[in-house]
Amino acid sequence: MTVVYLAAEPEMDYINSESIAEGLGAQVVWSWESFEALLAEQEPDAVLIHGGAVADIDLAWTQAAYRRGVLLVGLSMPFEEMQRITGDKCLEDPNPGYLALSPQMFLVFQYDLKVEHEAEREAIDHVVLETCEAPDASRFGWYTLQRGTLNSFVLSLDWLP
């Protein structure tokens, strides 16, 4: 599994980047440009984004990656920021108030859609992520969707498929 951590500038990074690199096996980058250089080699399976690095990210990339099933994890940022990063307007914060208790909270957003007809993917994404409804089974072929969020301390990504 390829994991990348887009860290904040060192003076803003209250999370120990080295421990994330060791504990989660993440490659740490300090800018969006460095992240893009890694993308030329391989798309990551999971991207951790520090709240202090959000201003530099490419929302079109993060939202498209989320729809492709890339796991996105926000560190030290409000839940609403992760909704914006993923473009998933419909998930609700499972534990409101956790960020106030710990600024080092991890917000994990997962979206994994499998479709019978690839041409239907964009329409199903729209229904699920923007209108917050369940796709009409009579309108689409078969599909499976694993989707959810959690906010907690993440010690390992071993539970990922």
C-alpha positions as CSV (number, residue, x, y, z in Angstrom):
1,M,0.0,0.0,0.0
2,T,1.3,3.5,-0.9
3,V,0.6,6.1,1.7
4,V,1.5,9.8,1.4
5,Y,1.3,12.4,4.1
6,L,1.0,16.0,2.9
7,A,2.4,17.8,5.9
8,A,2.1,21.4,7.0
9,E,5.0,23.7,7.2
10,P,7.1,22.5,10.2
11,E,6.1,25.4,12.4
12,M,2.4,24.5,11.8
13,D,2.8,20.8,12.1
14,Y,1.8,19.8,15.6
15,I,1.7,16.2,14.6
16,N,5.0,14.4,14.5
17,S,5.6,13.7,10.8
18,E,8.4,11.3,11.5
19,S,6.1,9.1,13.6
20,I,3.4,9.1,10.9
21,A,6.0,8.1,8.4
22,E,7.2,5.2,10.6
23,G,3.9,4.2,12.1
24,L,1.8,4.2,8.9
25,G,4.6,3.7,6.4
26,A,3.8,7.1,4.8
27,Q,6.1,9.1,2.6
28,V,6.1,12.7,3.9
29,V,5.9,15.6,1.4
30,W,5.9,19.3,2.4
31,S,4.2,20.8,-0.7
32,W,1.6,20.1,-3.3
33,E,4.3,20.3,-5.9
34,S,6.2,17.5,-4.2
35,F,3.1,15.5,-4.0
36,E,2.4,16.0,-7.7
37,A,5.9,14.7,-8.5
38,L,5.1,11.5,-6.6
39,L,1.9,11.2,-8.6
40,A,4.0,10.9,-11.8
41,E,5.4,7.6,-10.3
42,Q,2.3,6.1,-8.8
43,E,-1.1,7.1,-7.4
44,P,-1.3,6.5,-3.7
45,D,-3.8,4.2,-2.0
46,A,-4.2,6.7,0.9
47,V,-3.4,10.4,1.3
48,L,-3.2,12.0,4.7
49,I,-3.6,15.8,4.5
50,H,-2.7,18.1,7.4
51,G,-5.1,21.0,8.0
52,G,-2.2,23.5,7.6
53,A,-1.5,22.2,4.0
54,V,-5.1,22.5,2.7
55,A,-4.6,25.9,1.1
56,D,-2.2,24.5,-1.5
57,I,-4.1,21.3,-2.6
58,D,-5.8,20.8,-5.9
59,L,-9.5,20.1,-5.1
60,A,-10.2,18.7,-8.5
61,W,-7.6,16.1,-7.9
62,T,-8.7,15.2,-4.4
63,Q,-12.3,14.9,-5.3
64,A,-11.6,12.8,-8.4
65,A,-9.2,10.6,-6.3
66,Y,-11.9,10.1,-3.7
67,R,-14.3,8.9,-6.4
68,R,-11.6,6.5,-7.6
69,G,-11.4,5.0,-4.1
70,V,-8.3,6.7,-2.8
71,L,-8.6,6.8,1.0
72,L,-8.4,10.5,2.2
73,V,-7.5,11.3,5.8
74,G,-7.6,14.8,7.2
75,L,-5.5,15.7,10.2
76,S,-6.1,18.6,12.5
77,M,-9.0,20.1,10.4
78,P,-12.7,20.5,10.8
79,F,-15.1,17.9,9.4
80,E,-16.5,20.4,6.9
81,E,-13.1,20.9,5.4
82,M,-12.9,17.2,4.6
83,Q,-16.3,17.4,3.0
84,R,-14.9,20.1,0.7
85,I,-11.7,18.2,0.0
86,T,-13.7,15.1,-1.0
87,G,-16.7,16.8,-2.5
88,D,-18.8,14.5,-0.4
89,K,-21.5,16.8,0.9
90,C,-23.7,14.1,2.3
91,L,-21.6,12.3,5.0
92,E,-22.2,13.5,8.5
93,D,-19.7,13.9,11.3
94,P,-20.0,10.7,13.4
95,N,-18.6,12.4,16.5
96,P,-19.2,16.2,16.5
97,G,-17.0,18.0,19.0
98,Y,-14.0,15.6,18.8
99,L,-11.8,18.2,17.2
100,A,-12.3,20.5,20.1
101,L,-11.1,17.7,22.4
102,S,-8.0,16.9,20.4
103,P,-6.5,18.9,17.6
104,Q,-4.7,15.8,16.4
105,M,-7.9,14.1,15.3
106,F,-7.8,12.0,12.1
107,L,-10.9,12.2,9.8
108,V,-11.0,9.2,7.5
109,F,-13.2,9.4,4.4
110,Q,-13.7,6.3,2.3
111,Y,-15.7,5.9,-0.9
112,D,-15.5,2.7,-3.0
113,L,-18.0,2.3,-5.8
114,K,-18.1,-0.7,-8.1
115,V,-20.5,-0.5,-11.1
116,E,-21.8,-2.9,-13.7
117,H,-21.7,-0.2,-16.4
118,E,-18.8,2.2,-16.2
119,A,-20.8,4.8,-18.1
120,E,-23.2,5.0,-15.0
121,R,-20.4,5.9,-12.5
122,E,-20.6,9.7,-12.8
123,A,-24.4,9.7,-12.4
124,I,-24.3,7.4,-9.4
125,D,-21.5,9.6,-7.9
126,H,-23.7,12.7,-8.4
127,V,-26.7,11.1,-6.7
128,V,-24.7,9.8,-3.7
129,L,-22.3,12.6,-3.1
130,E,-24.3,15.7,-4.1
131,T,-28.0,15.0,-3.7
132,C,-27.6,12.7,-0.7
133,E,-30.1,10.1,-2.0
134,A,-29.8,6.4,-2.7
135,P,-29.4,5.7,-6.4
136,D,-32.7,4.4,-8.0
137,A,-32.2,0.7,-8.6
138,S,-34.5,0.7,-11.6
139,R,-32.3,3.4,-13.3
140,F,-28.9,1.8,-12.9
141,G,-27.3,-1.7,-13.4
142,W,-25.9,-3.4,-10.3
143,Y,-23.5,-1.5,-8.1
144,T,-21.9,-1.9,-4.7
145,L,-20.9,1.0,-2.6
146,Q,-18.7,1.1,0.6
147,R,-18.7,4.5,2.0
148,G,-18.2,6.1,5.4
149,T,-16.3,8.2,7.7
150,L,-14.8,8.0,11.1
151,N,-12.9,10.3,13.3
152,S,-10.5,8.9,15.8
153,F,-6.9,8.2,16.4
154,V,-5.5,6.1,13.6
155,L,-2.6,3.9,14.6
156,S,-2.4,1.7,11.5
157,L,-3.9,1.4,8.0
158,D,-3.8,-2.4,8.1
159,W,-7.6,-2.6,8.0
160,L,-7.7,-1.3,4.4
161,P,-8.5,-3.7,1.6
